[in-house]
Amino acid sequence: MAPVFPSRKYRIPGDPGNVGARYRAMMAKRPFLLFGLPFLTVIVGGSFALTPATAIRYERQDRKVRQMTRDEELGVGKTKRKVDMKDEYYRLAAKDIDNWEQRRVKRLAGESDGVV
C-alpha cells in the first residue's frame, strides 16, 4: 500500500537559480542574516530615531526649571521663619485647645454662603 501523502517536499517549479531560491539557501546557511541582522538594525535605528525625542523632553524640563529669575531666586529663602521644635511645642501648649468656637469665613459680595 502506497502512502497517501508523498514524502518529498513540494518544490516550486522554476529555475533553482532564481533570487528566491538563492535567498532561502543563504538563510539556511547563515541564520544571523535572517534574525540577528534585522534585530540589530531595529535596535540601532531606534536609538537614532529616539535621540531627538529624548532631547526635546530634557529641553522642555530645563525650560520649566529656569522660569525663576535671578532676583526671585535671591528673595525666596529670606521671608522664611526659623522653626525650632521646642518653640513650636510650647506655643501649642500655651493655647487653650479645649475652649474654642467655630466661626464662618466671611464671603465675598455675591458669593453663596451655602446656608439654606
N, C-alpha and C positions, 0 to 999 in steps of 0.2 A: 504494500500500500504506500503510495507517494504522499509526502507531507502536503498539507493544504496550502501552507504559505512557503514560498521558496526561501532558502537560507541565504541567498545572495542579496546584498543591499541594492536598493534602487539607485541607478545612476542616470543622471540627466543626459539624454543623448546630445552629442555635440562634440566639439573639439576639446580634448583633455588639456590643451594648452591655452584655453581662454583665460581671461583675467580672474573670473570667479574660482575656477579650479586651482589656479596658482595661488590665489589668496588663501583658500582653505588649506592647501598643502603647507603653506608658510605658517599659518596659525597652528597647525598640528605640530610643527617642529619648534616653533617659538611662541609659547603661550604668553610671554611677557608682552608681546605686541597686542594681544587681544585684551588682556586685563590690566597689566601694570602700567603701560604707557598711557592709556586713557585716564586711569586713576590719577597718575602724577600730573597729567595735563590739567585735569579739573582742579586739583589742589593748588597748583602754581597759578593757573589762570584766575581762580577765585581769590587768591591772595592779592593779585594785581587789581582785580575788579573791586575788592572791598577796601583797599587802601584809601581812595578818595572819600568814601562814605565815612570811614573812621576819622579821617582828618576833619571833615565837616562837623562831626559830633564834638570833637575836642575843641574846635574853634568856637562853636556856639557856647560851650561850657565856659571857655575863657572870657567871652564877652559878658556872660552873666556875672562872673566873679569880678570883673573890672568896672562894673557900673558905679561903684562908690568913688567919689572924687578924693583927692588927697586931703582937702580941707575937712571933709566928712570923716575921713579916717582919723585925723588928729583929734576930733571932738567926740569920738564915740565913747571912750572909756572915762572921760573926765567927770561926767554927771553921775556916775555910779556911787552908791553909798557903800562904804566898807561894812561887811557883815561879820559880826562876832557872835558865835553861838551862845555865849553867856549873856550878852546883852539882849539877844532875842528871847532867851528863856525868861529872863527877869522882866522884860517888857510884857510878855504874855501873862506871867504870873501876877503882875500888878493890876491887870484888868480884871474886872468883876465879870467873869463869863457866865455866871448863873443868873445875872439880873440884866436882861436886855429886852428891847422891844423891837418889833418888826415895823419898818416904815416903807411905804410905797415910794418908788422913784418918781420924781416929777416928770411928766410927759411934755413933749414939745407941742406947740399950738397946732391943733388939727389932728393930732395923733390919737388913736383909740387907746383908752386906758384899760380895756378888757373887762370893765365892770358892766354887768348886765342890768 
